[in-house]
């Protein structure tokens, strides 16, 4: 049977792997493919999306901070995702397993970083206040929207001075909202749809607030676009009806 990149990827369980090992990435780049590349790569390049708001008009979050976050951290993750996918396109039957493992882990980590950043910036399009569906969901499961907010703020603050994400999602398995903190870009529920994402890496607030993470969380909540969050919730609830 002729060996192609597709058969190699299928037999190595690529989709189950997680964070990039720098030494493995270098080895992958130096590995020459032994087979003829197919006309269709296993994954496509990804183009960065622009900020969905005017970064000069979010109270409490400076334009300098938002542009730096978008241009350096988000766009940087997009570039790394594209590079990891280019390396994956070059794997072949002779590629060492540890090399494939490392590059595939990198693709996963950078993809998660890209998605979470886009959800985060989408939270901050500002001005929206209507969130009937989301507020009802939170009230039903957390004893009120105010009680949920207190817990979510505390979750975010617990990451201050460190790194990670605070995430509210709809758990499709149990069909309930849940919150968790992700210490890096490879942690998350296997059957969850993010509704609200708070970036607690220092690059998201240090320019404006230094170590005062709680003040950044105040600004984050002041700029939430609840109508966008409600759209996510409504879509997630429809998916949950079809799930299992």
C-alpha positions as CSV (number, residue, x, y, z in Angstrom):
1,X,0.0,0.0,0.0
2,X,1.4,3.4,-0.9
3,X,2.2,5.5,2.2
4,X,0.9,9.1,2.2
5,X,0.9,11.8,4.9
6,X,-2.8,11.1,5.4
7,X,-2.2,7.4,6.3
8,X,0.7,8.4,8.5
9,X,-1.5,10.9,10.4
10,X,-4.4,8.5,10.7
11,X,-2.2,5.7,12.2
12,X,-0.4,7.9,14.7
13,X,-3.4,9.3,16.4
14,X,-2.5,12.9,15.7
15,X,-5.6,14.4,17.1
16,X,-4.9,13.2,20.6
17,X,-1.7,15.0,21.2
18,X,-1.0,18.3,23.1
19,X,2.3,21.2,23.7
20,X,5.2,21.8,21.4
21,X,8.6,20.6,22.3
22,X,11.2,23.1,20.8
23,X,13.8,20.4,20.2
24,X,11.2,18.3,18.4
25,X,10.1,21.2,16.3
26,X,13.7,21.8,15.1
27,X,14.1,18.1,14.3
28,X,10.9,18.2,12.3
29,X,12.0,21.1,10.3
30,X,15.2,19.3,9.3
31,X,13.4,16.1,8.3
32,X,13.1,15.6,4.6
33,X,9.9,14.0,3.4
34,X,10.3,10.6,1.8
35,X,7.0,10.6,-0.1
36,X,5.5,13.0,-2.6
37,X,3.3,15.6,-0.9
38,X,-0.3,15.3,-1.7
39,X,-2.1,18.1,-3.4
40,X,-4.3,18.8,-0.4
41,X,-2.5,19.5,2.9
42,X,-3.9,18.0,6.1
43,X,-4.5,21.4,7.6
44,X,-4.8,24.9,6.1
45,X,-3.1,28.1,6.9
46,X,-4.9,30.5,9.2
47,X,-5.2,34.2,8.8
48,X,-5.4,36.5,11.9
49,X,-8.6,38.3,12.4
50,X,-8.7,42.1,13.2
51,X,-9.9,43.4,16.5
52,X,-13.7,43.5,16.5
53,X,-13.8,46.9,18.2
54,X,-12.1,50.3,18.2
55,X,-9.3,49.7,20.7
56,X,-9.3,53.4,21.6
57,X,-12.8,53.3,23.1
58,X,-12.8,50.6,25.8
59,X,-12.8,52.4,29.2
60,X,-10.1,51.0,31.5
61,X,-8.3,49.1,28.8
62,X,-5.8,51.2,26.9
63,X,-5.3,51.2,23.2
64,X,-1.6,50.4,23.7
65,X,-2.5,47.4,25.8
66,X,-5.1,46.0,23.4
67,X,-3.0,46.5,20.3
68,X,0.0,44.9,21.9
69,X,-2.1,41.9,23.0
70,X,-3.6,41.5,19.6
71,X,-0.4,42.1,17.5
72,X,2.1,40.3,19.7
73,X,0.3,37.6,21.5
74,X,-2.7,36.7,19.3
75,X,-1.1,37.3,15.9
76,X,2.1,35.5,17.3
77,X,0.0,32.5,18.1
78,X,-1.5,32.5,14.5
79,X,2.0,32.6,13.0
80,X,3.1,29.7,15.2
81,X,0.0,27.7,14.3
82,X,0.8,28.2,10.6
83,X,4.4,27.1,11.2
84,X,3.3,24.0,13.1
85,X,0.9,23.0,10.3
86,X,3.6,23.5,7.7
87,X,5.8,21.0,9.7
88,X,2.9,18.6,9.9
89,X,2.5,18.7,6.2
90,X,6.1,17.4,5.8
91,X,5.8,14.3,8.0
92,X,6.1,11.0,6.3
93,X,6.6,7.3,7.0
94,X,10.2,7.9,8.1
95,X,9.5,10.8,10.5
96,X,10.4,9.7,14.1
97,X,7.4,9.3,16.4
98,X,8.8,11.8,19.0
99,X,9.1,14.4,16.3
100,X,5.5,14.0,15.1
101,X,4.4,14.0,18.8
102,X,6.1,17.3,19.5
103,X,4.9,19.1,16.4
104,X,1.3,17.8,16.8
105,X,1.3,19.0,20.4
106,X,2.4,22.4,19.2
107,X,-0.4,22.6,16.6
108,X,-2.9,21.8,19.4
109,X,-1.6,24.4,21.8
110,X,-1.4,27.2,19.2
111,X,-4.8,26.4,17.8
112,X,-6.3,26.7,21.3
113,X,-4.5,29.9,21.9
114,X,-5.9,31.4,18.7
115,X,-9.5,30.3,19.4
116,X,-9.4,31.5,23.1
117,X,-8.0,34.9,22.0
118,X,-10.7,35.4,19.4
119,X,-13.4,34.5,22.0
120,X,-11.7,36.9,24.5
121,X,-11.6,39.8,22.1
122,X,-15.2,39.0,21.0
123,X,-16.3,39.4,24.6
124,X,-15.0,43.0,24.6
125,X,-16.8,44.4,21.6
126,X,-18.5,46.7,24.2
127,X,-21.8,48.3,24.7
128,X,-24.1,45.3,24.8
129,X,-26.2,44.8,27.9
130,X,-29.0,42.4,27.0
131,X,-28.3,38.8,28.1
132,X,-31.6,37.3,29.1
133,X,-30.7,33.7,28.1
134,X,-27.3,33.8,29.7
135,X,-28.5,35.4,32.9
136,X,-31.3,32.9,33.3
137,X,-28.8,30.0,32.7
138,X,-26.4,31.4,35.3
139,X,-29.2,32.2,37.8
140,X,-30.6,28.6,37.5
141,X,-27.3,26.9,38.2
142,X,-25.3,29.4,40.3
143,X,-27.9,30.8,42.6
144,X,-28.2,34.1,40.7
145,X,-26.1,36.0,38.2
146,X,-24.5,38.1,41.0
147,X,-23.4,34.9,42.8
148,X,-22.0,33.6,39.5
149,X,-20.1,36.8,38.8
150,X,-18.5,36.8,42.3
151,X,-17.3,33.2,41.7
152,X,-16.0,34.0,38.2
153,X,-14.1,37.1,39.5
154,X,-12.5,35.0,42.2
155,X,-11.6,32.4,39.6
156,X,-9.8,35.0,37.5
157,X,-8.1,36.6,40.5
158,X,-6.7,33.2,41.5
159,X,-4.6,33.3,38.3
160,X,-3.3,36.8,39.0
161,X,0.5,37.0,38.9
162,X,0.6,33.7,37.1
163,X,-0.9,32.7,33.8
164,X,-4.0,31.0,32.3
165,X,-7.6,31.5,31.4
166,X,-10.8,31.7,33.3
167,X,-13.6,30.1,31.2
168,X,-17.4,29.8,31.5
169,X,-18.7,27.2,29.2
170,X,-21.8,25.0,28.5
171,X,-21.0,21.4,29.4
172,X,-22.6,19.4,26.6
173,X,-22.2,16.1,28.5
174,X,-24.3,17.2,31.5
175,X,-26.0,20.2,29.7
176,X,-25.1,22.7,32.4
177,X,-22.8,25.7,32.6
178,X,-19.5,25.3,34.4
179,X,-16.4,27.3,35.1
180,X,-12.8,26.3,35.2
181,X,-9.3,27.7,34.9
182,X,-6.9,26.5,32.2
183,X,-3.3,26.7,33.2
184,X,-2.2,26.6,29.5
185,X,-3.6,26.3,26.0
186,X,-4.1,22.6,26.1
187,X,-6.6,22.2,29.0
188,X,-10.3,22.1,28.5
189,X,-13.4,20.0,28.6
190,X,-13.7,17.5,25.7
191,X,-17.4,18.4,25.2
192,X,-17.7,22.0,26.2
193,X,-18.6,25.2,24.3
194,X,-17.0,28.4,25.7
195,X,-19.5,31.2,26.5
196,X,-17.2,33.7,28.2
197,X,-13.4,33.8,28.2
198,X,-11.1,35.9,30.5
199,X,-7.4,36.0,29.6
200,X,-5.4,36.1,32.8
201,X,-1.9,36.0,31.2
202,X,0.0,39.0,32.4
203,X,0.3,40.3,28.8
204,X,-3.5,41.0,28.9
205,X,-3.3,43.6,31.7
206,X,0.3,44.3,32.9
207,X,0.8,47.4,30.7
208,X,-2.2,49.1,32.3
209,X,-2.3,47.6,35.8
210,X,1.0,46.0,36.7
211,X,0.3,43.5,39.4
212,X,-3.2,44.9,40.2
213,X,-5.0,42.0,38.5
214,X,-8.3,42.7,40.3
215,X,-8.5,46.2,38.7
216,X,-8.1,44.6,35.3
217,X,-11.0,42.2,36.1
218,X,-13.1,45.2,37.0
219,X,-12.3,46.7,33.6
220,X,-13.0,43.4,31.8
221,X,-16.5,43.2,33.3
222,X,-17.2,46.8,32.5
223,X,-16.5,46.2,28.9
224,X,-18.3,42.9,28.4
225,X,-20.6,42.6,25.4
226,X,-23.4,40.6,26.9
227,X,-25.4,40.4,23.7
228,X,-22.5,38.6,22.1
229,X,-22.3,36.2,25.1
230,X,-26.0,35.6,24.8
231,X,-25.6,34.7,21.1
232,X,-23.0,32.1,22.1
233,X,-25.3,30.7,24.8
234,X,-28.3,30.4,22.5
235,X,-26.2,28.6,19.9
236,X,-24.7,26.3,22.5
237,X,-28.0,25.4,24.0
238,X,-29.2,24.3,20.5
239,X,-26.1,22.1,20.1
240,X,-26.8,20.6,23.5
241,X,-30.2,19.5,22.4
242,X,-28.6,17.4,19.7
243,X,-25.7,16.1,21.9
244,X,-26.0,12.6,23.2
